Amino acid sequence: MTAIKRVILGGVLAAAMLGQPALAETATRDLVQEEANRELVIGFYNRFFNDHETVEAAEVVAEDYIQHNPQVPDGKAPLVDYFTGYFAENPESKAEIVRSATDGDLVYLHVHSTNGAEDRGTAVVDIFRVEDGMIVEHWDVLQEVPEESANDNTMF
């Protein structure tokens, strides 16, 4: 078996195990809806994480919001309570969205999160699922920005 066939077969098997289509989907994407979802999430994110308007920004978060970050409880009210307290203790906390993307009902953000001018920060990938104009689910992956890097590339 050639290397290319092994890569394709590996991708097909991985996709099947994850329940995802292995090759390009035959259904067309609704790019207008995806862009509306992206704008909704970016608006929420900036108000919530940069302006610290936790209550106001959360008007687009479903009451039964599902949270996959193990440090934050499920639900809209616990999300608001958690971050209201966090921002009270960390008033300089900011989250610069560096890039964003969509795939169906998912919106991906690549973010540089800092807690003050001297903080190197954290590289964050946030994934939100949007349903009927509401944020209903969230995943994230965080990586501290190191003082030194093994390469000359930035994390952003």
N, C-alpha and C positions, 0 to 999 in steps of 0.2 A: 504494500500500500504506500503510495507517495505521501510526502509530508503534507501537501495541500489537502489530499483526501482525508488524512488523519485530523487535520485542523477542522475541516468542514464537519466530519463525523463527530468530533468532540463537541463542536458548537451545537450540533443538532441534538446530541445526547444531553448536554447541559441544559439546553432550552427545554427539552422534554421533561427533564427532572424538575425544572422550575415551573412547569406548566405554561411556558411562554412559546409563542411561535418561533420556529427555528429560522425561517427565512422571512423575507419581506411579507407583511400581511397583505392579503388580497383586498381587504376592506379599505376604503379611503379614510384618511384622517380628517377630522373637522378642525382645520387650522384656525378658523375664526373663533371657535369655542376654546381651543387650546390657548390662543392669545388672550382671550377674555379671562381664562383661568390664571394665566401668567400675570396679567395686570392686577387681578384680584389679590393674588398671593404677594406680589411685590408691594402693593399698597398697604396690605395688612402688615407685612414684615417691617417696612419703614416706620409706620406709625407705632407698632408694638415695640420693636427692638431699638429704634433710634430716637423716637419722640417719647417713648415710655408711656404712651397712651394705651395702657393695657385694657381698660374697660371699653373704651371707645373702639379701638381696633378690633377687639374680639367680637364685634357685632357680626362678623362674617365667619365666625367659628361655630360649628354645630354644638348643641348642648351635650351630645353624646360623643364628642370628639375622642378619637382613639389615639393614644400617645405611645410610641414605641421606645422613647428614651426612658430608661429605667429609673431616672431620678425625678421624673415629673409624673404625677398621677393622670389618669384618664379624666376626660370631661372638661368642658369650657371653664366652669367656675374654679376648679383646682388649678388650671393653667394660669388664669388671671391672678389668683391668689399667690401662686408660686412666684411668678415674675414681678408682681407688684412689690413683694418683699425683697426679691433679688435686686430690683432697680433702686429701692430705698437704700439698700446697703452698698450699691454700686452705681451711683448716679452718673459716672462717666462712661458707662458701658455703651458701646456702639457696635453696629454690625453692617459693614460695607458689603453690599452685594456686588460681586465682581463679574459674575455671569449667571445666566439663567437659561433654562431649556424646558421643553415640554414633551410629553409623550402620552397622548390620550388624556386621561383624567389626572395625570401626575405632573407636578411642576417641581423642577430641580433648581436649587440655588447653590452657588458656590460663594461662600461668604468669608470675609476677614473680620473676625470678631475681636474687639479689643476692650480693655477696661482701663482706659486712661492713655495719655500721650506716651508714656514710657513703656507700655506693655507691648511686646512683640505680637502677642495675640494667639489666636487659634484659627486654623483653617477648618471651615465647617462645610459640609454638604448637607443641606436640608432638603427633604423630599416631602411634598405635601400632596395629598389626594383631595381633589375638589369634586363635589357632587351637588348639582342644582344650585350653583352659586355660593356654596358654603364649603369651608375647609373642614373636612371630616376625619382626616388621618394625617399622621406625621411620623417620619423617621429622620434620624440624623446620625452623622459620623463626624467626629471631632479629632483634630490632630494639632497638638501644640506646635507653634512656630519656633524652631530651635535657634539658639544663638549662632551656631555654626552648621553648615550644610556640607555634605560630601560632594556636592556639585554646585555649579554657578547659577542654577535655575531658581526662580522664586517659586513659592507655593501658590502664587496667584498669576 
